[in-house]
Amino acid sequence: MRILLASVLAVSALLAGCTTPGDLKSGKATISASSSKAPKQYALCVMPKWQDARSGATMTETASGYRLIVATDSTAEELLEVNRASNGSTVALYQRLSWAPGYGRSAIEKAVRDCL
């Protein structure tokens, strides 16, 4: 039983290691939607809400829109990609361990939905 518990703890520790935005994108988006807002307008709606929920939120402009990231130390926790579309924007939220509750996670998801 101790060996099994030690194995589970070791695997958990490995999974909790460094996560990059690219790692988050390799999984399925937690929220995938579209908005009639332009990428900048949508990102500027979400960003202050994310900063209220998690002070580590950052926003950068990309070639096709904006990228918002919440990170702690060297681990990306939340990634929102907002890209230009013909009728506004496409939005994709990626989360590390999306099944696990996290500090500010419900506020992060709510902001993504409320700004659509």
C-alpha positions in Angstrom: 0.0 0.0 0.0 2.9 2.4 0.8 4.4 1.7 -2.6 1.2 2.5 -4.3 0.8 5.7 -2.4 4.4 6.8 -3.1 3.8 6.1 -6.8 0.7 8.2 -6.9 2.4 11.1 -5.1 5.4 10.9 -7.4 3.2 11.1 -10.5 1.2 14.0 -9.0 4.5 15.9 -8.3 5.6 15.4 -11.9 2.2 16.6 -13.2 2.4 19.7 -11.1 5.7 20.7 -12.6 6.3 23.6 -15.0 3.6 24.2 -17.6 4.0 26.6 -20.5 1.2 28.2 -22.6 2.1 25.7 -25.4 1.6 22.8 -23.0 -1.9 24.2 -22.1 -2.8 24.5 -25.8 -1.9 20.9 -26.4 -5.0 19.9 -24.5 -8.7 20.6 -25.2 -10.0 24.1 -24.6 -12.2 24.4 -21.4 -14.2 27.1 -23.1 -14.4 27.6 -26.9 -16.7 30.4 -28.2 -17.1 33.3 -30.5 -17.9 36.9 -29.8 -19.2 39.7 -32.0 -16.6 42.0 -30.3 -13.3 42.8 -31.9 -10.3 41.0 -30.2 -9.0 44.2 -28.5 -12.5 45.1 -27.2 -13.0 41.5 -25.9 -9.5 41.3 -24.3 -10.0 44.7 -22.6 -13.2 43.5 -21.1 -11.7 40.3 -19.7 -8.3 41.6 -18.5 -9.4 43.8 -15.6 -11.6 41.0 -14.3 -8.7 38.6 -14.5 -6.5 41.0 -12.6 -9.1 41.3 -9.9 -9.2 37.5 -9.6 -5.5 36.8 -10.0 -2.9 39.6 -9.8 -0.5 37.6 -12.0 -2.6 38.1 -15.1 -0.8 39.5 -18.2 -2.0 40.4 -21.7 0.1 40.5 -24.9 -0.9 41.3 -28.5 -0.3 38.6 -31.1 -0.4 38.7 -34.9 -4.1 37.7 -34.9 -5.4 39.1 -31.6 -4.5 38.8 -27.9 -3.2 36.3 -25.4 -4.0 36.5 -21.7 -2.1 34.4 -19.2 -2.3 33.7 -15.5 0.9 32.2 -14.3 2.5 31.4 -10.9 6.3 31.2 -10.8 7.1 29.1 -13.9 3.7 27.5 -14.4 1.0 28.8 -16.7 -2.4 28.2 -15.0 -4.8 29.8 -17.4 -4.4 30.8 -21.1 -7.0 32.7 -23.1 -6.5 33.2 -26.8 -8.6 35.8 -28.6 -8.3 35.8 -32.3 -9.7 37.9 -35.1 -12.6 36.3 -37.0 -14.7 37.6 -39.9 -17.6 38.5 -37.5 -15.6 39.5 -34.4 -13.5 37.1 -32.4 -12.9 33.5 -31.5 -12.1 32.7 -27.9 -10.4 29.7 -26.4 -9.7 29.2 -22.7 -7.1 26.6 -21.7 -6.6 25.6 -18.1 -4.0 23.5 -16.3 -5.8 20.8 -14.3 -9.2 22.2 -15.4 -11.0 19.6 -13.2 -9.4 20.9 -10.0 -10.7 23.9 -8.2 -8.2 26.7 -8.0 -7.9 30.2 -6.4 -9.9 32.6 -8.6 -10.8 29.9 -11.2 -14.5 30.5 -11.1 -14.0 34.3 -11.6 -11.6 33.6 -14.5 -14.2 31.4 -16.3 -17.0 33.9 -15.5 -15.1 36.8 -17.0 -14.6 34.8 -20.2 -18.3 34.1 -20.5 -19.6 37.5 -19.3 -17.5 39.4 -21.9 -18.8 37.3 -24.9 
